Amino acid sequence: MNYYEHHIRDYDAATAHLSWDEDMAYTRLLRWYYRRERPIPAEISEACRQVRACTRAQKQAIAAVLEEFFHLQPDGWHQRTCDAVIQAYKDGAPEREAKKKNEHTRLVRHRLERAELFATINAAGHHLPFNAPIAEVRALARSVGSAPSAGSQAGSAPEPETPPETPSETEREMCATGTQTPDPITHLPDSSLDEVKLVPSSPTPSREKDSVQQASISDVWARYAKAFQERHGVPPTRNSKVNGQLKHLLQRIPAPEAPLVAEFYLQLEHYAPKRHPIGLLLHDCEAVRTQWLQARAGQAVAVRPSRSERARRVASSLPGIAAVDTLNLGMTIDVETKNVREQAAFALAKH
């Protein structure tokens, strides 16, 4: 069963004394009873499992409701009202089946009538939409000729007029395929295959653009990798992220200049602590290109020395500190401070 009547006033009058958990237990037991169309299992633990009673309070509520509203029989816990409703539902099954068959017969008769009416109308040179109301179809068929009735076949007595079908059912069941034609077949026959000349397809502009872009990316990477190897002594890492960054680099600076800018990028000490990654080149590509253009024009490019280079310069300017490897001191020596010599001397003493 998918439906049962729930009389609110009668239910409230019979369950007004129940607690919150007991009321929910009774409701779930009734739903289980109607849906399965059989009694509640005799075992309390199984009944609790079927209606998802987990806590102690819920299980106690199930037991209390079963004792009050149900009676135990050999096949399980029965409820008189539920048994009566289920039995009435089962007794009405043949009637429901007959009604379903009659509904199907009526629908078939309705479709046959519409088909005959449309044939009469089309033969007279008139046309109606496929989803036209049945009353309009019958009226037009009577005006152009004799409208056939659903029971006029084989000399049988006419049957009562079929009521019109609902628009949604008509539109869903009757599709406008009578006025549709298939697409023509454009394949060449086998006999004419020898006459067909295969013409090589020319590359599209998008493919040409992609090939040029790939060549530019390869040139940029070749220059960058060579300079990186000379600067750091190891080859750079290339992956899909690097390829995407190179592609964006070519979109931000002119492609012919990109390889030279990438090579010049490895000469800048400012990016040495980070080991000259492609990401920083992409981030500062306009500024790096400006410095490259200045260096190409013979202008002096102000490049800030790295932290280690500044430390070496400070150490070399002090007596007896030139031989100290300031990279191992673990300190930052700022050349812009006033007491730089005192900091270098302190670092040397600590080392």
C-alpha positions as CSV (number, residue, x, y, z in Angstrom):
1,M,0.0,0.0,0.0
2,N,1.2,3.5,-0.8
3,Y,-1.7,5.4,0.8
4,Y,-3.9,5.1,3.9
5,E,-6.4,7.4,5.5
6,H,-5.2,9.2,8.7
7,H,-8.0,10.7,10.7
8,I,-6.3,13.4,12.8
9,R,-9.1,13.9,15.4
10,D,-9.5,10.2,16.1
11,Y,-5.7,9.7,16.3
12,D,-5.3,12.6,18.7
13,A,-8.1,11.3,20.9
14,A,-6.6,7.9,21.1
15,T,-2.9,8.9,21.6
16,A,-3.2,12.1,23.7
17,H,-1.6,10.4,26.7
18,L,1.5,9.1,24.8
19,S,4.9,10.7,25.2
20,W,6.9,12.1,22.4
21,D,8.8,8.9,21.8
22,E,5.7,6.7,22.1
23,D,3.8,8.9,19.6
24,M,6.7,8.6,17.1
25,A,6.9,4.8,17.8
26,Y,3.2,4.4,17.1
27,T,3.4,6.4,13.8
28,R,6.4,4.4,12.5
29,L,4.8,1.1,13.4
30,L,1.6,2.0,11.5
31,R,3.6,3.1,8.4
32,W,5.5,-0.1,8.5
33,Y,2.3,-2.2,8.9
34,Y,0.6,-0.6,5.9
35,R,3.6,-0.6,3.7
36,R,4.5,-4.3,4.2
37,E,0.8,-5.3,4.5
38,R,1.6,-7.8,7.3
39,P,1.8,-7.8,11.1
40,I,4.7,-6.4,13.1
41,P,7.4,-9.0,13.9
42,A,6.7,-10.8,17.2
43,E,10.2,-10.2,18.6
44,I,10.5,-6.8,20.2
45,S,14.1,-6.5,19.2
46,E,13.3,-7.2,15.5
47,A,10.4,-4.7,15.7
48,C,12.7,-2.1,17.0
49,R,15.2,-2.8,14.2
50,Q,12.5,-2.5,11.6
51,V,11.4,1.0,12.7
52,R,14.9,2.2,13.5
53,A,14.5,2.4,17.3
54,C,18.1,2.7,18.7
55,T,18.1,4.3,22.1
56,R,16.8,2.7,25.3
57,A,13.9,5.2,25.5
58,Q,12.9,4.5,21.9
59,K,12.9,0.7,22.5
60,Q,10.9,1.1,25.7
61,A,8.4,3.3,23.7
62,I,8.1,0.5,21.0
63,A,7.4,-2.1,23.7
64,A,4.8,0.1,25.4
65,V,2.9,0.9,22.2
66,L,2.8,-2.7,21.1
67,E,1.4,-3.8,24.4
68,E,-1.3,-1.1,24.3
69,F,-2.4,-0.8,20.7
70,F,-1.5,-4.2,19.2
71,H,-2.3,-7.8,20.1
72,L,0.2,-10.6,19.7
73,Q,-0.7,-13.6,17.6
74,P,1.5,-16.5,16.3
75,D,2.5,-14.6,13.1
76,G,3.2,-11.2,14.9
77,W,1.6,-8.1,16.4
78,H,-1.8,-7.4,14.8
79,Q,-3.8,-4.2,14.8
80,R,-7.6,-4.5,14.0
81,T,-7.9,-1.2,12.1
82,C,-4.8,-2.0,10.0
83,D,-6.0,-5.5,9.2
84,A,-9.4,-4.2,8.1
85,V,-7.9,-1.5,5.8
86,I,-5.4,-3.9,4.3
87,Q,-8.2,-6.5,3.7
88,A,-10.4,-3.9,2.0
89,Y,-7.5,-2.9,-0.2
90,K,-6.9,-6.5,-1.3
91,D,-10.5,-7.1,-2.0
92,G,-10.6,-4.1,-4.3
93,A,-7.7,-5.3,-6.4
94,P,-9.9,-7.0,-9.1
95,E,-11.9,-3.8,-9.5
96,R,-8.8,-1.7,-9.8
97,E,-7.5,-4.1,-12.5
98,A,-10.7,-4.0,-14.4
99,K,-10.8,-0.2,-14.2
100,K,-7.2,-0.1,-15.5
101,K,-8.1,-2.3,-18.4
102,N,-11.2,-0.2,-19.2
103,E,-9.0,2.9,-19.1
104,H,-6.6,1.4,-21.6
105,T,-9.5,0.3,-23.9
106,R,-11.0,3.8,-23.8
107,L,-7.6,5.3,-24.6
108,V,-7.1,3.0,-27.6
109,R,-10.7,3.8,-28.9
110,H,-10.0,7.5,-28.5
111,R,-6.8,7.2,-30.6
112,L,-8.5,5.2,-33.3
113,E,-11.3,7.8,-33.5
114,R,-8.8,10.7,-33.8
115,A,-6.9,8.8,-36.5
116,E,-10.1,8.3,-38.6
117,L,-11.2,11.9,-38.1
118,F,-7.8,13.3,-39.1
119,A,-7.8,11.0,-42.2
120,T,-11.2,12.4,-43.2
121,I,-10.0,16.0,-42.7
122,N,-6.7,15.5,-44.6
123,A,-8.5,13.8,-47.5
124,A,-10.7,16.9,-47.8
125,G,-7.6,19.2,-48.0
126,H,-7.8,20.6,-44.5
127,H,-5.3,20.3,-41.8
128,L,-5.4,20.7,-38.0
129,P,-2.6,20.7,-35.4
130,F,-1.9,17.3,-34.0
131,N,-3.0,18.4,-30.5
132,A,-6.2,20.0,-31.5
133,P,-9.1,19.4,-29.1
134,I,-11.3,16.5,-30.0
135,A,-14.4,18.7,-30.2
136,E,-12.8,20.9,-32.9
137,V,-11.6,17.8,-34.8
138,R,-15.1,16.3,-34.8
139,A,-16.8,19.5,-35.8
140,L,-14.4,20.0,-38.8
141,A,-14.8,16.3,-39.8
142,R,-18.7,16.7,-39.9
143,S,-18.4,19.8,-42.0
144,V,-16.2,18.2,-44.7
145,G,-17.8,14.7,-44.6
146,S,-19.3,12.0,-42.6
147,A,-17.5,11.7,-39.3
148,P,-16.8,8.0,-38.3
149,S,-17.9,6.9,-34.9
150,A,-15.8,4.6,-32.6
151,G,-18.4,1.9,-32.8
152,S,-19.3,2.0,-36.5
153,Q,-16.8,-0.6,-37.6
154,A,-18.1,-4.0,-38.7
155,G,-21.7,-2.9,-38.6
156,S,-21.9,-2.8,-34.8
157,A,-24.2,-0.4,-33.0
158,P,-22.7,3.0,-32.2
159,E,-21.2,3.3,-28.7
160,P,-21.5,6.3,-26.5
161,E,-19.3,9.2,-27.4
162,T,-15.8,8.9,-26.0
163,P,-15.0,11.7,-23.6
164,P,-12.1,14.0,-24.6
165,E,-8.7,13.0,-23.5
166,T,-6.8,15.3,-21.2
167,P,-4.4,17.7,-23.1
168,S,-1.3,16.5,-21.3
169,E,-2.1,12.8,-22.1
170,T,-2.8,13.7,-25.8
171,E,0.3,15.7,-26.2
172,R,2.4,13.0,-24.5
173,E,1.0,10.0,-26.4
174,M,0.5,11.5,-29.9
175,C,3.7,12.8,-31.4
176,A,3.8,14.9,-34.6
177,T,5.8,12.4,-36.6
178,G,3.4,12.3,-39.6
179,T,4.7,15.5,-41.1
180,Q,8.4,14.8,-40.4
181,T,10.7,13.4,-43.1
182,P,14.1,11.8,-42.6
183,D,17.2,13.7,-43.7
184,P,18.4,12.7,-47.2
185,I,21.3,10.3,-47.4
186,T,24.3,12.2,-48.9
187,H,26.8,9.3,-48.9
188,L,28.5,8.6,-52.2
189,P,27.7,5.2,-53.8
190,D,30.5,2.6,-54.0
191,S,30.7,3.0,-57.8
192,S,31.8,6.6,-57.7
193,L,34.5,6.2,-55.0
194,D,37.2,5.9,-57.7
195,E,36.2,9.3,-59.1
196,V,36.6,11.1,-55.8
197,K,40.0,12.9,-55.4
198,L,41.4,13.2,-52.0
199,V,42.6,16.7,-51.4
200,P,45.0,17.2,-48.5
201,S,43.5,19.5,-46.0
202,S,45.4,22.7,-45.4
203,P,46.2,23.6,-41.8
204,T,43.7,25.9,-40.2
205,P,44.8,29.3,-38.8
206,S,44.3,28.0,-35.2
207,R,46.6,25.1,-35.8
208,E,49.2,27.4,-37.4
209,K,48.9,29.7,-34.4
210,D,49.4,26.8,-32.0
211,S,52.5,25.5,-33.9
212,V,54.0,29.0,-33.9
213,Q,53.3,29.3,-30.1
214,Q,54.9,25.9,-29.4
215,A,58.0,26.9,-31.4
216,S,58.3,30.2,-29.4
217,I,57.9,28.3,-26.1
218,S,60.7,25.9,-27.2
219,D,63.0,28.8,-28.0
220,V,62.3,30.5,-24.7
221,W,62.9,27.3,-22.8
222,A,66.1,26.6,-24.7
223,R,67.6,29.9,-23.8
224,Y,66.4,29.8,-20.2
225,A,67.7,26.3,-19.6
226,K,71.1,27.0,-21.1
227,A,71.6,30.1,-18.9
228,F,70.2,28.3,-15.9
229,Q,72.7,25.4,-16.3
230,E,75.6,27.9,-16.6
231,R,74.4,29.9,-13.6
232,H,73.4,27.2,-11.1
233,G,75.2,24.1,-12.4
234,V,72.0,21.9,-12.7
235,P,69.3,21.8,-15.3
236,P,65.9,23.5,-14.5
237,T,62.7,21.6,-13.8
238,R,60.1,21.6,-16.5
239,N,56.5,20.4,-16.0
240,S,53.0,21.4,-17.1
241,K,52.9,24.3,-14.7
242,V,56.1,25.7,-16.2
243,N,54.7,25.2,-19.7
244,G,51.6,27.2,-18.8
245,Q,53.8,30.0,-17.3
246,L,55.8,30.2,-20.5
247,K,52.6,30.4,-22.5
248,H,51.4,33.3,-20.4
249,L,54.9,34.9,-20.7
250,L,54.5,35.0,-24.5
251,Q,51.2,36.8,-24.1
252,R,52.7,39.6,-22.0
253,I,55.9,40.4,-23.8
254,P,56.7,40.2,-27.5
255,A,57.4,36.7,-28.6
256,P,60.7,37.5,-30.5
257,E,62.1,39.2,-27.4
258,A,61.0,36.5,-24.9
259,P,64.0,34.1,-25.4
260,L,66.5,37.0,-24.9
261,V,64.6,38.3,-21.9
262,A,64.6,34.9,-20.3
263,E,68.4,34.6,-20.9
264,F,68.9,38.1,-19.4
265,Y,66.8,37.1,-16.4
266,L,69.5,34.7,-15.2
267,Q,72.0,37.6,-15.0
268,L,70.0,39.5,-12.4
269,E,71.3,38.9,-8.8
270,H,68.0,40.1,-7.3
271,Y,66.4,36.7,-8.1
272,A,69.4,34.6,-7.2
273,P,68.2,33.6,-3.7
274,K,65.1,32.1,-5.3
275,R,67.2,30.4,-7.9
276,H,65.5,32.2,-10.8
277,P,62.2,30.4,-11.1
278,I,60.0,30.9,-14.2
279,G,57.2,32.1,-11.9
280,L,59.2,35.2,-10.8
281,L,60.1,35.9,-14.5
282,L,56.4,35.8,-15.3
283,H,55.5,38.0,-12.4
284,D,58.1,40.7,-13.2
285,C,58.3,40.1,-17.0
286,E,57.6,43.7,-17.9
287,A,60.2,45.0,-15.5
288,V,62.8,42.4,-16.6
289,R,62.2,43.4,-20.2
290,T,62.7,47.0,-19.4
291,Q,66.1,46.3,-17.8
292,W,67.0,44.1,-20.8
293,L,66.2,47.0,-23.2
294,Q,68.2,49.4,-21.0
295,A,71.2,47.0,-21.0
296,R,70.8,46.6,-24.8
297,A,70.8,50.3,-25.3
298,G,74.1,50.7,-23.3
299,Q,72.5,52.2,-20.2
300,A,73.6,51.2,-16.7
301,V,71.1,48.9,-15.1
302,A,70.9,49.3,-11.4
303,V,70.8,45.7,-10.0
304,R,70.7,45.4,-6.3
305,P,73.2,42.7,-5.1
306,S,71.9,39.7,-3.3
307,R,72.1,39.3,0.5
308,S,75.1,37.0,0.3
309,E,76.9,39.3,-2.1
310,R,76.3,42.3,0.2
311,A,77.7,40.2,3.1
312,R,80.8,39.3,1.1
313,R,81.4,42.9,0.2
314,V,81.2,44.0,3.9
315,A,83.4,41.2,5.0
316,S,86.0,41.9,2.3
317,S,86.1,45.6,3.4
318,L,87.1,44.6,6.9
319,P,90.7,43.6,7.8
320,G,91.1,39.9,8.4
321,I,87.5,39.0,7.4
322,A,88.0,38.4,3.7
323,A,88.6,34.7,4.1
324,V,85.5,34.2,6.2
325,D,82.6,32.5,4.4
326,T,79.8,34.8,5.4
327,L,77.2,32.4,4.0
328,N,77.8,30.1,7.0
329,L,77.3,32.8,9.6
330,G,73.6,32.4,9.6
331,M,73.0,36.2,9.9
332,T,71.8,39.0,7.6
333,I,74.2,41.9,7.2
334,D,72.4,45.0,6.0
335,V,74.8,47.3,4.1
336,E,72.4,50.2,4.5
337,T,72.7,50.4,8.3
338,K,75.2,52.8,10.0
339,N,76.8,50.2,12.2
340,V,77.4,47.6,9.4
341,R,81.1,47.2,10.4
342,E,80.2,46.5,14.0
343,Q,77.7,43.9,13.0
344,A,80.2,42.2,10.7
345,A,82.9,42.2,13.4
346,F,80.4,40.7,15.9
347,A,79.4,38.0,13.5
348,L,83.1,37.2,12.8
349,A,83.8,36.9,16.6
350,K,80.8,34.7,17.1
351,H,81.8,32.5,14.2
